[in-house]
Amino acid sequence: MLGFSLPKILLLCLIILIVWYGFKIIERKSSNKVGNEKDSKYSNNNTKEDSQDLNNNYTDADYTEIDEDNER
């Protein structure tokens, strides 16, 4: 009744594989959601900064200072 047999071992392996790949799929979906949220937050912050930069009137000295900061 509780003996080992090939069908029982194969069924156990199949169940383990289904659970294993199920968790992998769930993990990928959740990591993609987190990654997309971070990307959207980053892009929203950049658009706000870009629009603020467009509203400012920079002089040549400001651009030189900005270039020096970017070289570092």
PDB file of N, H, CA, C and O in Angstrom:
ATOM      1  N   MET A   1       0.811  -1.184   0.000  1.00  0.00           N
ATOM      2  CA  MET A   1       0.000   0.000   0.000  1.00  0.00           C
ATOM      3  C   MET A   1       0.866   1.265   0.000  1.00  0.00           C
ATOM      4  O   MET A   1       0.597   2.186  -0.770  1.00  0.00           O
ATOM      5  N   LEU A   2       1.880   1.325   0.832  1.00  0.00           N
ATOM      6  H   LEU A   2       2.099   0.576   1.457  1.00  0.00           H
ATOM      7  CA  LEU A   2       2.749   2.498   0.872  1.00  0.00           C
ATOM      8  C   LEU A   2       4.062   2.251   0.147  1.00  0.00           C
ATOM      9  O   LEU A   2       5.023   2.993   0.349  1.00  0.00           O
ATOM     10  N   GLY A   3       4.120   1.248  -0.675  1.00  0.00           N
ATOM     11  H   GLY A   3       3.339   0.646  -0.839  1.00  0.00           H
ATOM     12  CA  GLY A   3       5.348   0.914  -1.372  1.00  0.00           C
ATOM     13  C   GLY A   3       5.658   1.895  -2.493  1.00  0.00           C
ATOM     14  O   GLY A   3       4.804   2.659  -2.942  1.00  0.00           O
ATOM     15  N   PHE A   4       6.911   1.844  -2.925  1.00  0.00           N
ATOM     16  H   PHE A   4       7.605   1.223  -2.560  1.00  0.00           H
ATOM     17  CA  PHE A   4       7.330   2.693  -4.029  1.00  0.00           C
ATOM     18  C   PHE A   4       7.012   1.998  -5.339  1.00  0.00           C
ATOM     19  O   PHE A   4       7.199   0.791  -5.487  1.00  0.00           O
ATOM     20  N   SER A   5       6.531   2.779  -6.275  1.00  0.00           N
ATOM     21  H   SER A   5       6.379   3.760  -6.154  1.00  0.00           H
ATOM     22  CA  SER A   5       6.298   2.251  -7.611  1.00  0.00           C
ATOM     23  C   SER A   5       6.621   3.360  -8.607  1.00  0.00           C
ATOM     24  O   SER A   5       6.605   4.541  -8.260  1.00  0.00           O
ATOM     25  N   LEU A   6       6.907   2.981  -9.815  1.00  0.00           N
ATOM     26  H   LEU A   6       6.921   2.021 -10.097  1.00  0.00           H
ATOM     27  CA  LEU A   6       7.285   3.941 -10.849  1.00  0.00           C
ATOM     28  C   LEU A   6       6.188   4.983 -11.090  1.00  0.00           C
ATOM     29  O   LEU A   6       6.518   6.166 -11.172  1.00  0.00           O
ATOM     30  N   PRO A   7       4.935   4.628 -11.205  1.00  0.00           N
ATOM     31  CA  PRO A   7       3.901   5.661 -11.411  1.00  0.00           C
ATOM     32  C   PRO A   7       3.821   6.665 -10.261  1.00  0.00           C
ATOM     33  O   PRO A   7       3.608   7.855 -10.494  1.00  0.00           O
ATOM     34  N   LYS A   8       3.990   6.197  -9.023  1.00  0.00           N
ATOM     35  H   LYS A   8       4.163   5.230  -8.834  1.00  0.00           H
ATOM     36  CA  LYS A   8       3.934   7.117  -7.882  1.00  0.00           C
ATOM     37  C   LYS A   8       5.116   8.079  -7.905  1.00  0.00           C
ATOM     38  O   LYS A   8       4.956   9.264  -7.610  1.00  0.00           O
ATOM     39  N   ILE A   9       6.297   7.581  -8.251  1.00  0.00           N
ATOM     40  H   ILE A   9       6.426   6.619  -8.491  1.00  0.00           H
ATOM     41  CA  ILE A   9       7.490   8.435  -8.306  1.00  0.00           C
ATOM     42  C   ILE A   9       7.357   9.447  -9.435  1.00  0.00           C
ATOM     43  O   ILE A   9       7.697  10.617  -9.258  1.00  0.00           O
ATOM     44  N   LEU A  10       6.867   9.014 -10.593  1.00  0.00           N
ATOM     45  H   LEU A  10       6.591   8.064 -10.736  1.00  0.00           H
ATOM     46  CA  LEU A  10       6.676   9.939 -11.714  1.00  0.00           C
ATOM     47  C   LEU A  10       5.626  10.997 -11.386  1.00  0.00           C
ATOM     48  O   LEU A  10       5.799  12.166 -11.732  1.00  0.00           O
ATOM     49  N   LEU A  11       4.553  10.605 -10.733  1.00  0.00           N
ATOM     50  H   LEU A  11       4.412   9.656 -10.453  1.00  0.00           H
ATOM     51  CA  LEU A  11       3.530  11.558 -10.339  1.00  0.00           C
ATOM     52  C   LEU A  11       4.087  12.581  -9.345  1.00  0.00           C
ATOM     53  O   LEU A  11       3.787  13.771  -9.444  1.00  0.00           O
ATOM     54  N   LEU A  12       4.887  12.125  -8.403  1.00  0.00           N
ATOM     55  H   LEU A  12       5.131  11.159  -8.323  1.00  0.00           H
ATOM     56  CA  LEU A  12       5.512  13.026  -7.441  1.00  0.00           C
ATOM     57  C   LEU A  12       6.427  14.021  -8.152  1.00  0.00           C
ATOM     58  O   LEU A  12       6.407  15.213  -7.845  1.00  0.00           O
ATOM     59  N   CYS A  13       7.229  13.533  -9.104  1.00  0.00           N
ATOM     60  H   CYS A  13       7.245  12.565  -9.354  1.00  0.00           H
ATOM     61  CA  CYS A  13       8.121  14.421  -9.874  1.00  0.00           C
ATOM     62  C   CYS A  13       7.308  15.440 -10.665  1.00  0.00           C
ATOM     63  O   CYS A  13       7.675  16.613 -10.734  1.00  0.00           O
ATOM     64  N   LEU A  14       6.211  14.998 -11.259  1.00  0.00           N
ATOM     65  H   LEU A  14       5.912  14.045 -11.203  1.00  0.00           H
ATOM     66  CA  LEU A  14       5.359  15.900 -12.030  1.00  0.00           C
ATOM     67  C   LEU A  14       4.766  16.992 -11.135  1.00  0.00           C
ATOM     68  O   LEU A  14       4.737  18.160 -11.522  1.00  0.00           O
ATOM     69  N   ILE A  15       4.303  16.625  -9.963  1.00  0.00           N
ATOM     70  H   ILE A  15       4.327  15.676  -9.648  1.00  0.00           H
ATOM     71  CA  ILE A  15       3.739  17.608  -9.030  1.00  0.00           C
ATOM     72  C   ILE A  15       4.798  18.608  -8.589  1.00  0.00           C
ATOM     73  O   ILE A  15       4.531  19.807  -8.507  1.00  0.00           O
ATOM     74  N   ILE A  16       5.990  18.118  -8.308  1.00  0.00           N
ATOM     75  H   ILE A  16       6.207  17.144  -8.374  1.00  0.00           H
ATOM     76  CA  ILE A  16       7.082  19.006  -7.884  1.00  0.00           C
ATOM     77  C   ILE A  16       7.424  19.987  -8.998  1.00  0.00           C
ATOM     78  O   ILE A  16       7.616  21.174  -8.737  1.00  0.00           O
ATOM     79  N   LEU A  17       7.502  19.507 -10.236  1.00  0.00           N
ATOM     80  H   LEU A  17       7.345  18.542 -10.449  1.00  0.00           H
ATOM     81  CA  LEU A  17       7.816  20.389 -11.365  1.00  0.00           C
ATOM     82  C   LEU A  17       6.720  21.430 -11.594  1.00  0.00           C
ATOM     83  O   LEU A  17       7.022  22.588 -11.881  1.00  0.00           O
ATOM     84  N   ILE A  18       5.479  21.040 -11.473  1.00  0.00           N
ATOM     85  H   ILE A  18       5.234  20.099 -11.240  1.00  0.00           H
ATOM     86  CA  ILE A  18       4.375  21.991 -11.652  1.00  0.00           C
ATOM     87  C   ILE A  18       4.446  23.092 -10.602  1.00  0.00           C
ATOM     88  O   ILE A  18       4.291  24.270 -10.923  1.00  0.00           O
ATOM     89  N   VAL A  19       4.677  22.718  -9.365  1.00  0.00           N
ATOM     90  H   VAL A  19       4.804  21.761  -9.104  1.00  0.00           H
ATOM     91  CA  VAL A  19       4.780  23.714  -8.290  1.00  0.00           C
ATOM     92  C   VAL A  19       5.996  24.608  -8.511  1.00  0.00           C
ATOM     93  O   VAL A  19       5.914  25.825  -8.345  1.00  0.00           O
ATOM     94  N   TRP A  20       7.129  24.002  -8.887  1.00  0.00           N
ATOM     95  H   TRP A  20       7.195  23.014  -9.022  1.00  0.00           H
ATOM     96  CA  TRP A  20       8.381  24.747  -9.104  1.00  0.00           C
ATOM     97  C   TRP A  20       8.192  25.807 -10.184  1.00  0.00           C
ATOM     98  O   TRP A  20       8.493  26.981  -9.965  1.00  0.00           O
ATOM     99  N   TYR A  21       7.691  25.392 -11.356  1.00  0.00           N
ATOM    100  H   TYR A  21       7.446  24.439 -11.533  1.00  0.00           H
ATOM    101  CA  TYR A  21       7.516  26.338 -12.454  1.00  0.00           C
ATOM    102  C   TYR A  21       6.376  27.322 -12.188  1.00  0.00           C
ATOM    103  O   TYR A  21       6.406  28.449 -12.682  1.00  0.00           O
ATOM    104  N   GLY A  22       5.390  26.914 -11.426  1.00  0.00           N
ATOM    105  H   GLY A  22       5.365  25.998 -11.024  1.00  0.00           H
ATOM    106  CA  GLY A  22       4.338  27.848 -11.048  1.00  0.00           C
ATOM    107  C   GLY A  22       4.886  29.005 -10.221  1.00  0.00           C
ATOM    108  O   GLY A  22       4.537  30.162 -10.455  1.00  0.00           O
ATOM    109  N   PHE A  23       5.744  28.690  -9.255  1.00  0.00           N
ATOM    110  H   PHE A  23       6.027  27.750  -9.065  1.00  0.00           H
ATOM    111  CA  PHE A  23       6.360  29.747  -8.459  1.00  0.00           C
ATOM    112  C   PHE A  23       7.275  30.627  -9.305  1.00  0.00           C
ATOM    113  O   PHE A  23       7.337  31.837  -9.086  1.00  0.00           O
ATOM    114  N   LYS A  24       7.985  30.044 -10.264  1.00  0.00           N
ATOM    115  H   LYS A  24       7.935  29.062 -10.443  1.00  0.00           H
ATOM    116  CA  LYS A  24       8.842  30.845 -11.145  1.00  0.00           C
ATOM    117  C   LYS A  24       8.025  31.841 -11.957  1.00  0.00           C
ATOM    118  O   LYS A  24       8.424  32.995 -12.110  1.00  0.00           O
ATOM    119  N   ILE A  25       6.893  31.401 -12.472  1.00  0.00           N
ATOM    120  H   ILE A  25       6.570  30.463 -12.348  1.00  0.00           H
ATOM    121  CA  ILE A  25       6.038  32.280 -13.264  1.00  0.00           C
ATOM    122  C   ILE A  25       5.476  33.403 -12.396  1.00  0.00           C
ATOM    123  O   ILE A  25       5.457  34.563 -12.810  1.00  0.00           O
ATOM    124  N   ILE A  26       5.020  33.059 -11.200  1.00  0.00           N
ATOM    125  H   ILE A  26       5.035  32.117 -10.864  1.00  0.00           H
ATOM    126  CA  ILE A  26       4.488  34.073 -10.289  1.00  0.00           C
ATOM    127  C   ILE A  26       5.576  35.083  -9.924  1.00  0.00           C
ATOM    128  O   ILE A  26       5.312  36.284  -9.870  1.00  0.00           O
ATOM    129  N   GLU A  27       6.787  34.610  -9.675  1.00  0.00           N
ATOM    130  H   GLU A  27       7.002  33.634  -9.719  1.00  0.00           H
ATOM    131  CA  GLU A  27       7.896  35.498  -9.326  1.00  0.00           C
ATOM    132  C   GLU A  27       8.225  36.445 -10.473  1.00  0.00           C
ATOM    133  O   GLU A  27       8.478  37.628 -10.245  1.00  0.00           O
ATOM    134  N   ARG A  28       8.226  35.946 -11.688  1.00  0.00           N
ATOM    135  H   ARG A  28       8.021  34.985 -11.874  1.00  0.00           H
ATOM    136  CA  ARG A  28       8.514  36.800 -12.853  1.00  0.00           C
ATOM    137  C   ARG A  28       7.460  37.882 -13.003  1.00  0.00           C
ATOM    138  O   ARG A  28       7.788  39.042 -13.257  1.00  0.00           O
ATOM    139  N   LYS A  29       6.197  37.511 -12.848  1.00  0.00           N
ATOM    140  H   LYS A  29       5.931  36.569 -12.642  1.00  0.00           H
ATOM    141  CA  LYS A  29       5.127  38.498 -12.981  1.00  0.00           C
ATOM    142  C   LYS A  29       5.237  39.568 -11.914  1.00  0.00           C
ATOM    143  O   LYS A  29       5.054  40.750 -12.205  1.00  0.00           O
ATOM    144  N   SER A  30       5.531  39.175 -10.681  1.00  0.00           N
ATOM    145  H   SER A  30       5.679  38.215 -10.444  1.00  0.00           H
ATOM    146  CA  SER A  30       5.619  40.167  -9.610  1.00  0.00           C
ATOM    147  C   SER A  30       6.853  41.043  -9.769  1.00  0.00           C
ATOM    148  O   SER A  30       6.801  42.233  -9.461  1.00  0.00           O
ATOM    149  N   SER A  31       7.962  40.483 -10.244  1.00  0.00           N
ATOM    150  H   SER A  31       8.004  39.516 -10.495  1.00  0.00           H
ATOM    151  CA  SER A  31       9.161  41.307 -10.444  1.00  0.00           C
ATOM    152  C   SER A  31       8.973  42.259 -11.615  1.00  0.00           C
ATOM    153  O   SER A  31       9.510  43.366 -11.591  1.00  0.00           O
ATOM    154  N   ASN A  32       8.224  41.858 -12.643  1.00  0.00           N
ATOM    155  H   ASN A  32       7.788  40.958 -12.662  1.00  0.00           H
ATOM    156  CA  ASN A  32       7.941  42.761 -13.756  1.00  0.00           C
ATOM    157  C   ASN A  32       7.058  43.913 -13.311  1.00  0.00           C
ATOM    158  O   ASN A  32       7.246  45.045 -13.757  1.00  0.00           O
ATOM    159  N   LYS A  33       6.100  43.643 -12.440  1.00  0.00           N
ATOM    160  H   LYS A  33       5.947  42.723 -12.078  1.00  0.00           H
ATOM    161  CA  LYS A  33       5.247  44.708 -11.944  1.00  0.00           C
ATOM    162  C   LYS A  33       6.056  45.714 -11.150  1.00  0.00           C
ATOM    163  O   LYS A  33       5.880  46.923 -11.307  1.00  0.00           O
ATOM    164  N   VAL A  34       6.945  45.220 -10.297  1.00  0.00           N
ATOM    165  H   VAL A  34       7.088  44.238 -10.169  1.00  0.00           H
ATOM    166  CA  VAL A  34       7.789  46.112  -9.487  1.00  0.00           C
ATOM    167  C   VAL A  34       8.708  46.904 -10.393  1.00  0.00           C
ATOM    168  O   VAL A  34       8.896  48.103 -10.187  1.00  0.00           O
ATOM    169  N   GLY A  35       9.280  46.259 -11.383  1.00  0.00           N
ATOM    170  H   GLY A  35       9.127  45.285 -11.551  1.00  0.00           H
ATOM    171  CA  GLY A  35      10.169  46.948 -12.311  1.00  0.00           C
ATOM    172  C   GLY A  35       9.436  48.001 -13.106  1.00  0.00           C
ATOM    173  O   GLY A  35       9.969  49.091 -13.315  1.00  0.00           O
ATOM    174  N   ASN A  36       8.229  47.709 -13.557  1.00  0.00           N
ATOM    175  H   ASN A  36       7.796  46.824 -13.387  1.00  0.00           H
ATOM    176  CA  ASN A  36       7.451  48.683 -14.312  1.00  0.00           C
ATOM    177  C   ASN A  36       7.062  49.862 -13.449  1.00  0.00           C
ATOM    178  O   ASN A  36       7.064  50.996 -13.927  1.00  0.00           O
ATOM    179  N   GLU A  37       6.728  49.629 -12.191  1.00  0.00           N
ATOM    180  H   GLU A  37       6.726  48.708 -11.803  1.00  0.00           H
ATOM    181  CA  GLU A  37       6.380  50.729 -11.297  1.00  0.00           C
ATOM    182  C   GLU A  37       7.582  51.635 -11.065  1.00  0.00           C
ATOM    183  O   GLU A  37       7.449  52.859 -11.037  1.00  0.00           O
ATOM    184  N   LYS A  38       8.752  51.034 -10.899  1.00  0.00           N
ATOM    185  H   LYS A  38       8.861  50.040 -10.922  1.00  0.00           H
ATOM    186  CA  LYS A  38       9.955  51.844 -10.704  1.00  0.00           C
ATOM    187  C   LYS A  38      10.259  52.652 -11.951  1.00  0.00           C
ATOM    188  O   LYS A  38      10.618  53.826 -11.855  1.00  0.00           O
ATOM    189  N   ASP A  39      10.120  52.033 -13.134  1.00  0.00           N
ATOM    190  H   ASP A  39       9.829  51.080 -13.211  1.00  0.00           H
ATOM    191  CA  ASP A  39      10.385  52.741 -14.374  1.00  0.00           C
ATOM    192  C   ASP A  39       9.427  53.901 -14.571  1.00  0.00           C
ATOM    193  O   ASP A  39       9.836  54.982 -14.996  1.00  0.00           O
ATOM    194  N   SER A  40       8.151  53.683 -14.264  1.00  0.00           N
ATOM    195  H   SER A  40       7.819  52.805 -13.919  1.00  0.00           H
ATOM    196  CA  SER A  40       7.171  54.750 -14.453  1.00  0.00           C
ATOM    197  C   SER A  40       7.425  55.885 -13.463  1.00  0.00           C
ATOM    198  O   SER A  40       7.287  57.056 -13.820  1.00  0.00           O
ATOM    199  N   LYS A  41       7.791  55.555 -12.230  1.00  0.00           N
ATOM    200  H   LYS A  41       7.903  54.605 -11.940  1.00  0.00           H
ATOM    201  CA  LYS A  41       8.107  56.608 -11.261  1.00  0.00           C
ATOM    202  C   LYS A  41       9.330  57.381 -11.711  1.00  0.00           C
ATOM    203  O   LYS A  41       9.374  58.605 -11.585  1.00  0.00           O
ATOM    204  N   TYR A  42      10.337  56.671 -12.241  1.00  0.00           N
ATOM    205  H   TYR A  42      10.301  55.676 -12.343  1.00  0.00           H
ATOM    206  CA  TYR A  42      11.560  57.328 -12.698  1.00  0.00           C
ATOM    207  C   TYR A  42      11.258  58.228 -13.886  1.00  0.00           C
ATOM    208  O   TYR A  42      11.756  59.352 -13.949  1.00  0.00           O
ATOM    209  N   SER A  43      10.457  57.757 -14.821  1.00  0.00           N
ATOM    210  H   SER A  43      10.053  56.844 -14.770  1.00  0.00           H
ATOM    211  CA  SER A  43      10.150  58.562 -15.997  1.00  0.00           C
ATOM    212  C   SER A  43       9.290  59.766 -15.608  1.00  0.00           C
ATOM    213  O   SER A  43       9.451  60.839 -16.190  1.00  0.00           O
ATOM    214  N   ASN A  44       8.379  59.617 -14.638  1.00  0.00           N
ATOM    215  H   ASN A  44       8.248  58.746 -14.165  1.00  0.00           H
ATOM    216  CA  ASN A  44       7.584  60.749 -14.184  1.00  0.00           C
ATOM    217  C   ASN A  44       8.463  61.802 -13.531  1.00  0.00           C
ATOM    218  O   ASN A  44       8.259  62.996 -13.751  1.00  0.00           O
ATOM    219  N   ASN A  45       9.438  61.383 -12.732  1.00  0.00           N
ATOM    220  H   ASN A  45       9.604  60.414 -12.553  1.00  0.00           H
ATOM    221  CA  ASN A  45      10.345  62.334 -12.097  1.00  0.00           C
ATOM    222  C   ASN A  45      11.168  63.055 -13.146  1.00  0.00           C
ATOM    223  O   ASN A  45      11.387  64.261 -13.033  1.00  0.00           O
ATOM    224  N   ASN A  46      11.625  62.345 -14.157  1.00  0.00           N
ATOM    225  H   ASN A  46      11.447  61.366 -14.249  1.00  0.00           H
ATOM    226  CA  ASN A  46      12.433  62.975 -15.195  1.00  0.00           C
ATOM    227  C   ASN A  46      11.625  63.983 -16.001  1.00  0.00           C
ATOM    228  O   ASN A  46      12.143  65.048 -16.337  1.00  0.00           O
ATOM    229  N   THR A  47      10.394  63.681 -16.313  1.00  0.00           N
ATOM    230  H   THR A  47       9.973  62.816 -16.040  1.00  0.00           H
ATOM    231  CA  THR A  47       9.597  64.626 -17.085  1.00  0.00           C
ATOM    232  C   THR A  47       9.331  65.884 -16.275  1.00  0.00           C
ATOM    233  O   THR A  47       9.300  66.981 -16.833  1.00  0.00           O
ATOM    234  N   LYS A  48       9.139  65.745 -14.971  1.00  0.00           N
ATOM    235  H   LYS A  48       9.164  64.854 -14.518  1.00  0.00           H
ATOM    236  CA  LYS A  48       8.949  66.919 -14.130  1.00  0.00           C
ATOM    237  C   LYS A  48      10.214  67.767 -14.107  1.00  0.00           C
ATOM    238  O   LYS A  48      10.144  68.992 -14.208  1.00  0.00           O
ATOM    239  N   GLU A  49      11.370  67.119 -13.974  1.00  0.00           N
ATOM    240  H   GLU A  49      11.426  66.124 -13.892  1.00  0.00           H
ATOM    241  CA  GLU A  49      12.634  67.851 -13.958  1.00  0.00           C
ATOM    242  C   GLU A  49      12.892  68.502 -15.306  1.00  0.00           C
ATOM    243  O   GLU A  49      13.366  69.637 -15.365  1.00  0.00           O
ATOM    244  N   ASP A  50      12.585  67.794 -16.396  1.00  0.00           N
ATOM    245  H   ASP A  50      12.200  66.872 -16.348  1.00  0.00           H
ATOM    246  CA  ASP A  50      12.804  68.348 -17.725  1.00  0.00           C
ATOM    247  C   ASP A  50      11.926  69.566 -17.958  1.00  0.00           C
ATOM    248  O   ASP A  50      12.378  70.554 -18.536  1.00  0.00           O
ATOM    249  N   SER A  51      10.681  69.506 -17.515  1.00  0.00           N
ATOM    250  H   SER A  51      10.314  68.703 -17.044  1.00  0.00           H
ATOM    251  CA  SER A  51       9.785  70.642 -17.704  1.00  0.00           C
ATOM    252  C   SER A  51      10.245  71.830 -16.854  1.00  0.00           C
ATOM    253  O   SER A  51      10.102  72.981 -17.264  1.00  0.00           O
ATOM    254  N   GLN A  52      10.793  71.551 -15.682  1.00  0.00           N
ATOM    255  H   GLN A  52      10.910  70.615 -15.349  1.00  0.00           H
ATOM    256  CA  GLN A  52      11.319  72.634 -14.860  1.00  0.00           C
ATOM    257  C   GLN A  52      12.533  73.249 -15.524  1.00  0.00           C
ATOM    258  O   GLN A  52      12.712  74.466 -15.472  1.00  0.00           O
ATOM    259  N   ASP A  53      13.375  72.431 -16.149  1.00  0.00           N
ATOM    260  H   ASP A  53      13.230  71.442 -16.192  1.00  0.00           H
ATOM    261  CA  ASP A  53      14.550  72.951 -16.841  1.00  0.00           C
ATOM    262  C   ASP A  53      14.147  73.830 -18.012  1.00  0.00           C
ATOM    263  O   ASP A  53      14.810  74.830 -18.286  1.00  0.00           O
ATOM    264  N   LEU A  54      13.080  73.481 -18.704  1.00  0.00           N
ATOM    265  H   LEU A  54      12.541  72.668 -18.482  1.00  0.00           H
ATOM    266  CA  LEU A  54      12.630  74.284 -19.833  1.00  0.00           C
ATOM    267  C   LEU A  54      12.108  75.638 -19.386  1.00  0.00           C
ATOM    268  O   LEU A  54      12.207  76.616 -20.126  1.00  0.00           O
ATOM    269  N   ASN A  55      11.561  75.701 -18.195  1.00  0.00           N
ATOM    270  H   ASN A  55      11.481  74.906 -17.594  1.00  0.00           H
ATOM    271  CA  ASN A  55      11.007  76.958 -17.695  1.00  0.00           C
ATOM    272  C   ASN A  55      12.094  77.906 -17.205  1.00  0.00           C
ATOM    273  O   ASN A  55      11.867  79.113 -17.125  1.00  0.00           O
ATOM    274  N   ASN A  56      13.263  77.382 -16.878  1.00  0.00           N
ATOM    275  H   ASN A  56      13.447  76.401 -16.942  1.00  0.00           H
ATOM    276  CA  ASN A  56      14.345  78.229 -16.375  1.00  0.00           C
ATOM    277  C   ASN A  56      15.086  78.863 -17.544  1.00  0.00           C
ATOM    278  O   ASN A  56      15.252  78.250 -18.599  1.00  0.00           O
ATOM    279  N   ASN A  57      15.523  80.080 -17.343  1.00  0.00           N
ATOM    280  H   ASN A  57      15.389  80.578 -16.487  1.00  0.00           H
ATOM    281  CA  ASN A  57      16.343  80.765 -18.345  1.00  0.00           C
ATOM    282  C   ASN A  57      17.789  80.689 -17.895  1.00  0.00           C
ATOM    283  O   ASN A  57      18.210  81.423 -17.000  1.00  0.00           O
ATOM    284  N   TYR A  58      18.542  79.804 -18.514  1.00  0.00           N
ATOM    285  H   TYR A  58      18.199  79.208 -19.241  1.00  0.00           H
ATOM    286  CA  TYR A  58      19.936  79.619 -18.138  1.00  0.00           C
ATOM    287  C   TYR A  58      20.827  80.556 -18.933  1.00  0.00           C
ATOM    288  O   TYR A  58      20.555  80.875 -20.090  1.00  0.00           O
ATOM    289  N   THR A  59      21.906  80.992 -18.275  1.00  0.00           N
ATOM    290  H   THR A  59      22.126  80.733 -17.334  1.00  0.00           H
ATOM    291  CA  THR A  59      22.917  81.793 -18.956  1.00  0.00           C
ATOM    292  C   THR A  59      24.051  80.878 -19.385  1.00  0.00           C
ATOM    293  O   THR A  59      24.043  79.686 -19.078  1.00  0.00           O
ATOM    294  N   ASP A  60      25.032  81.437 -20.099  1.00  0.00           N
ATOM    295  H   ASP A  60      25.038  82.405 -20.349  1.00  0.00           H
ATOM    296  CA  ASP A  60      26.180  80.629 -20.542  1.00  0.00           C
ATOM    297  C   ASP A  60      26.946  80.079 -19.350  1.00  0.00           C
ATOM    298  O   ASP A  60      27.458  78.961 -19.405  1.00  0.00           O
ATOM    299  N   ALA A  61      27.029  80.856 -18.267  1.00  0.00           N
ATOM    300  H   ALA A  61      26.612  81.764 -18.223  1.00  0.00           H
ATOM    301  CA  ALA A  61      27.741  80.393 -17.072  1.00  0.00           C
ATOM    302  C   ALA A  61      27.033  79.188 -16.458  1.00  0.00           C
ATOM    303  O   ALA A  61      27.689  78.271 -15.963  1.00  0.00           O
ATOM    304  N   ASP A  62      25.732  79.182 -16.486  1.00  0.00           N
ATOM    305  H   ASP A  62      25.200  79.927 -16.889  1.00  0.00           H
ATOM    306  CA  ASP A  62      24.986  78.049 -15.955  1.00  0.00           C
ATOM    307  C   ASP A  62      25.245  76.789 -16.771  1.00  0.00           C
ATOM    308  O   ASP A  62      25.415  75.704 -16.215  1.00  0.00           O
ATOM    309  N   TYR A  63      25.274  76.940 -18.097  1.00  0.00           N
ATOM    310  H   TYR A  63      25.135  77.821 -18.548  1.00  0.00           H
ATOM    311  CA  TYR A  63      25.531  75.777 -18.940  1.00  0.00           C
ATOM    312  C   TYR A  63      26.930  75.239 -18.718  1.00  0.00           C
ATOM    313  O   TYR A  63      27.131  74.024 -18.734  1.00  0.00           O
ATOM    314  N   THR A  64      27.916  76.126 -18.506  1.00  0.00           N
ATOM    315  H   THR A  64      27.753  77.113 -18.493  1.00  0.00           H
ATOM    316  CA  THR A  64      29.281  75.674 -18.238  1.00  0.00           C
ATOM    317  C   THR A  64      29.317  74.887 -16.933  1.00  0.00           C
ATOM    318  O   THR A  64      29.977  73.852 -16.841  1.00  0.00           O
ATOM    319  N   GLU A  65      28.611  75.378 -15.939  1.00  0.00           N
ATOM    320  H   GLU A  65      28.075  76.219 -16.014  1.00  0.00           H
ATOM    321  CA  GLU A  65      28.571  74.683 -14.647  1.00  0.00           C
ATOM    322  C   GLU A  65      27.896  73.324 -14.797  1.00  0.00           C
ATOM    323  O   GLU A  65      28.339  72.343 -14.200  1.00  0.00           O
ATOM    324  N   ILE A  66      26.840  73.257 -15.580  1.00  0.00           N
ATOM    325  H   ILE A  66      26.480  74.054 -16.065  1.00  0.00           H
ATOM    326  CA  ILE A  66      26.154  71.994 -15.803  1.00  0.00           C
ATOM    327  C   ILE A  66      27.066  71.009 -16.538  1.00  0.00           C
ATOM    328  O   ILE A  66      27.095  69.825 -16.201  1.00  0.00           O
ATOM    329  N   ASP A  67      27.804  71.487 -17.534  1.00  0.00           N
ATOM    330  H   ASP A  67      27.780  72.449 -17.808  1.00  0.00           H
ATOM    331  CA  ASP A  67      28.729  70.613 -18.258  1.00  0.00           C
ATOM    332  C   ASP A  67      29.828  70.072 -17.357  1.00  0.00           C
ATOM    333  O   ASP A  67      30.215  68.908 -17.470  1.00  0.00           O
ATOM    334  N   GLU A  68      30.330  70.915 -16.463  1.00  0.00           N
ATOM    335  H   GLU A  68      30.015  71.860 -16.371  1.00  0.00           H
ATOM    336  CA  GLU A  68      31.378  70.460 -15.533  1.00  0.00           C
ATOM    337  C   GLU A  68      30.839  69.401 -14.595  1.00  0.00           C
ATOM    338  O   GLU A  68      31.552  68.454 -14.262  1.00  0.00           O
ATOM    339  N   ASP A  69      29.589  69.540 -14.158  1.00  0.00           N
ATOM    340  H   ASP A  69      29.010  70.309 -14.429  1.00  0.00           H
ATOM    341  CA  ASP A  69      28.986  68.543 -13.295  1.00  0.00           C
ATOM    342  C   ASP A  69      28.815  67.207 -14.017  1.00  0.00           C
ATOM    343  O   ASP A  69      28.989  66.145 -13.420  1.00  0.00           O
ATOM    344  N   ASN A  70      28.478  67.266 -15.288  1.00  0.00           N
ATOM    345  H   ASN A  70      28.337  68.128 -15.774  1.00  0.00           H
ATOM    346  CA  ASN A  70      28.289  66.027 -16.062  1.00  0.00           C
ATOM    347  C   ASN A  70      29.599  65.314 -16.342  1.00  0.00           C
ATOM    348  O   ASN A  70      29.600  64.097 -16.527  1.00  0.00           O
ATOM    349  N   GLU A  71      30.708  66.026 -16.379  1.00  0.00           N
ATOM    350  H   GLU A  71      30.708  67.015 -16.228  1.00  0.00           H
ATOM    351  CA  GLU A  71      32.008  65.411 -16.648  1.00  0.00           C
ATOM    352  C   GLU A  71      32.503  64.632 -15.460  1.00  0.00           C
ATOM    353  O   GLU A  71      33.318  63.722 -15.618  1.00  0.00           O
ATOM    354  N   ARG A  72      32.038  64.959 -14.279  1.00  0.00           N
ATOM    355  H   ARG A  72      31.377  65.697 -14.150  1.00  0.00           H
ATOM    356  CA  ARG A  72      32.509  64.271 -13.074  1.00  0.00           C
ATOM    357  C   ARG A  72      31.975  62.942 -12.994  1.00  0.00           C
ATOM    358  O   ARG A  72      32.265  62.216 -12.043  1.00  0.00           O
TER     359      ARG A  72
END
